């Protein structure tokens, strides 16, 4: 059973809304709870041991191993109990980062694949020549990411990341309809991703069923089974999270934000927002705007050091769902 999404940390606070890729080094971690991201991640262990749960599977990552986490797939990392403190390179990138390099997040049966139909495995422990090549490419990605002012660094990182994925690619996929339980779950994952990118639009269960070629009865059942919530509740959650960002990053009126995030009217928006945040949109903006302005000022001055995960130290309470 996939963990309840209401218990997840949905990582909207990452810097990926400003840049297409972030490379970071991660040390010992207690996991912090199962969570998902709206972007993809590659986790590469350079030393020590990392326990990595992705969806319903758990992998023991030893040095040289690689785990790929697709968008909206729950995962949990944990190094507690390991005698060797791990060092991990985490490469996070948006769904469009590798589009020009021939990769799509949903190809045929929902797995991440390149345009030729070769899927990217969730876990790889390469040996011999492949292991050496993977290690070299990860090092090149890290070297490029350290070039803070180089305009070409993202193009170079994309090239190395695409080569890395092609090095560990799996079997070629064949087009087929959704039939098995796994494929039903992948169809739901595709619909969740669509909801996240198209929340301002009018959206119904019927339209999503048509998109993933699934009957409404099956879709409702599989959606609940995969996400532990309903279509309407998740859509409201996505829209409210988008509204929080607009409240803090723009001076738009509440009524305008309600319209731009897909709510029927301002009254409906205020009711939904208050239910999830314990404050009206206006109250939320007044309370958190000084924090954002202070953070932006410190960021511009270079006064915010990265935390142990390599992210900026921005008050998490204003980003959590």
WOGIMO-V84106 format. One record per helix or strand. SS is the DSSP state (helix for helix, strand for strand). FROM is the first residue (numbers start at 1). LEN is the number of residues. If there is no record, write none. Layout:
BEGIN
ss=SS from=FROM len=LEN
ss=SS from=FROM len=LEN
END
This chain:
BEGIN
ss=helix from=5 len=3
ss=strand from=9 len=2
ss=helix from=15 len=3
ss=strand from=21 len=6
ss=strand from=35 len=2
ss=strand from=40 len=8
ss=strand from=50 len=5
ss=strand from=57 len=5
ss=strand from=65 len=5
ss=strand from=75 len=4
ss=strand from=87 len=7
ss=helix from=99 len=3
ss=strand from=103 len=5
ss=strand from=111 len=4
ss=strand from=118 len=3
ss=strand from=123 len=3
ss=helix from=128 len=18
ss=helix from=153 len=15
ss=strand from=169 len=4
ss=helix from=181 len=18
ss=helix from=205 len=8
ss=helix from=216 len=12
ss=helix from=231 len=19
ss=helix from=254 len=7
ss=helix from=266 len=12
ss=helix from=281 len=20
ss=strand from=306 len=1
ss=strand from=312 len=1
ss=helix from=316 len=3
END
